[in-house]
Amino acid sequence: MSLLVAKIGTSSLTDERGVIDRGMIAQVATQVSALRSHGHRVVLVSSGAVAAGLEALKMERPKDVLTKQVASAVGQSRLMRVWDDALDVHGLVSGQVLLVPNDFFDRTQYLHARRTLQRLLEIGVVPVINENDAIADDEIRFGDNDRIAALVAHLLSADVLVLLTDLAGLFTADPRTDSSASLIESVDEVTAELELAAGSSGSHRGSGGMASKLRAAKIASWSGVRVVIAAARRPDVLVEALNSTPGVGTQVRAHDRRLSARKLWIAFAVDVVGRITVDEGARRALVDRGVSLLPAGAVQISGDFGDGDAVDIAGPDGKVFARGLTKWAAADAKSAVGLRSAELAEGFPHELVHRDDLVIIPAT
């Protein structure tokens, strides 16, 4: 028995008018039923609440965040109604789960979220997950459901994460503009160059794009979960993804290493707003001994970051090898570069980045 997490985005769940495509949801529900009939468990991560809300309100897609949140509040129950009806046809019961970042980074909330989702699966419910967009603050939100899906896959130790999109997978170029583009069927490592080549924009109806899916694939693969990026409208795509059918889409290999959810977030999901360059001694100490980064090991501070912001950590060769949440603001950190702990002004922490907030990231 396998556990599959499937994420389907707004661009795949809506038609060209931005209206929820009930036929598409019915198609996914049929595949979920087929998987369940063979003993597999399925978790759905579904976008589309904003689109459902705009349809109900008869509004065009707004540009301001607050109106989008209002639309999400109106649309979430309507979206779930469509999922409820589609799954009910197959005798399946869905359960809505709205998540926020703290559910992954607070240990108590993390364990509670896992127990709840596991219990839903145990009693045969199909969890349908979304971000709690209606009340999410820009400072404390995921930003896209690809990230949520990757973290849920980690949370539940899923066998495979399927990221459904309106393309057949990752291509050598944009197939919508380049007829010579070919499908990349297998990826061993999601590199920065690969993410850059994928571009950052999605469709006008969604918030993500292929780069967003590659970031999510990096999170999942580094927690030991195989990832498939595939076309939502491909017949039996979920079954084929689970079975690793050749040509189903782009498959990203799972790593043997498994990071905690919090360190996955730090390494791959948060927005980096600065950089700390360290000397070779500090680089070796961080990589080999897992210590905290002290001001004494820093040689240069770049960016305008504050306490708690994410920063890249680079060696003397300029290559980024770690990422962490800093305990200093940039202006203060610049004045402390190279200072030993005994030389720091009273009241300042001894660590620029504490080891609990620091993760060594793969070379890209």
Secondary structure, 3 states (H helix, E strand, C coil): CCEEEEEECHHHHECCCCCECHHHHHHHHHHHHHHHHCCCEEEEEECCHHHHHHHHHCCCCCCCHHHHHHHHHHHHHHHHHHHHHHHHCCCCEEEEEEECCHHHHCHHHHHHHHHHHHHHHHCCEEEEEEECCCCCCHHHCCCCHHHHHHHHHHHCCCCEEEEEECCCCCECCCCCCCCCCCECCEECCCCHHHHHHHCCCCCCCCCCCHHHHHHHHHHHHCCCCEEEEEECCCCCHHHHHHCCCCCCCEEECCCCCCCCHHHHHHHHHCCEEEEEEECHHHHHHHHHHCCCECHHHEEEEEECCCCCCEEEEECCCCCEEEEEEECCCHHHHHHHCCCCHHHCCCCCCCCCEEEEEEEECCCC
